[in-house]
Amino acid sequence: MSMATETERTAAAVTANNILTVNNIEVIYDQIILVLKGVSLTVPKGGIVALLGANGAGKTTTLKAISNLLHAERGDVTKGQILFEGNEVQSLSPNELVRRGCIQVMEGRHCFGHLTIEENLMTGAFTRRDGRAAIKRDMDMVYGYFPKLAQRRASQAGYTSGGEQQMCAVGRALMSRPKMILLDEPSMGLAPQIVEEIFEIVKDLNSREGVSFLLAEQNTNMALRYATYGYILENGRVVMDGAAKSLSENEDVKEFYLGISDGRRKSFRDGKHYRRRKRWLA
């Protein structure tokens, strides 16, 4: 009896320290296609966690399972449990989850091209009921983090650069006053200098505003520079996880995701050889 109680207390303490807990989830599309197979992960309060893997590994599906956007694509979480701040959220609608403080910035930015930058940002506040003054304060905060958006506030989003649209997408998420942002492929299609600028802003939002991040990213090197912990997905399964520094120094990760082995960069012709040697896939 006492042993069970102690176990429950330990589990409760672990959950209390995590803003997000994903327990052994399975995702099926069209009631037949198994995409995620027993994925488990946690995001600590105030942490930045990277979800890594090649294209098609299941990163976006994992984020959409958490944000409850799967139903729009005929997908379902058929097993497992998703806890946000200790409460199960699988049955919530996406907007209910946003009200609780968890929002996804989708891959490809998805700004409203016919609206101005400022109008796009205002759409992020649609779930709020705390008045115009509070929304105006947060708009000023967003412009403080993204001065380029302040300069382009009256421009139609469809005529701004890819980097400005990515900043707009993150800023729009901030307007919902999130506790956690699920950020999907923020580096996609952007120049390295812009990618670094966006990751620096993510770091500032994390440290100054206390926003937690679950970051799905193919740019493994960049993601591990800014994250504290990482999970690597392969074919819908978590095949490796650990502290970001440990993963970045792991020989397998360096070889298969950074293209570096024994201190030298692999050539494309080496690809088939080292993919066959993945030691974590039996």
PETA-V916826 format. One record per run of one state. SS is the DSSP state (A for helix, B for strand, O for the rest). FROM is the first residue (numbers start at 1). LEN is the number of residues. If there is no record, write none. Layout:
# PETA-V916826
ss & from & len
SS & FROM & LEN
SS & FROM & LEN
This chain:
# PETA-V916826
ss & from & len
O & 1 & 1
A & 2 & 16
B & 18 & 12
O & 30 & 3
B & 33 & 12
O & 45 & 3
B & 48 & 5
O & 53 & 6
A & 59 & 9
O & 68 & 2
A & 70 & 4
O & 74 & 1
B & 75 & 10
O & 85 & 2
B & 87 & 2
O & 89 & 5
A & 94 & 7
O & 101 & 1
B & 102 & 4
O & 106 & 10
B & 116 & 1
A & 117 & 7
O & 124 & 8
A & 132 & 14
O & 146 & 1
A & 147 & 5
O & 152 & 4
B & 156 & 1
A & 157 & 3
O & 160 & 2
A & 162 & 13
O & 175 & 5
B & 180 & 5
O & 185 & 7
A & 192 & 18
O & 210 & 2
B & 212 & 6
O & 218 & 2
A & 220 & 7
O & 227 & 2
B & 229 & 6
O & 235 & 2
B & 237 & 7
A & 244 & 6
O & 250 & 1
A & 251 & 6
O & 257 & 3
B & 260 & 2
O & 262 & 2
B & 264 & 2
O & 266 & 2
A & 268 & 9
O & 277 & 6
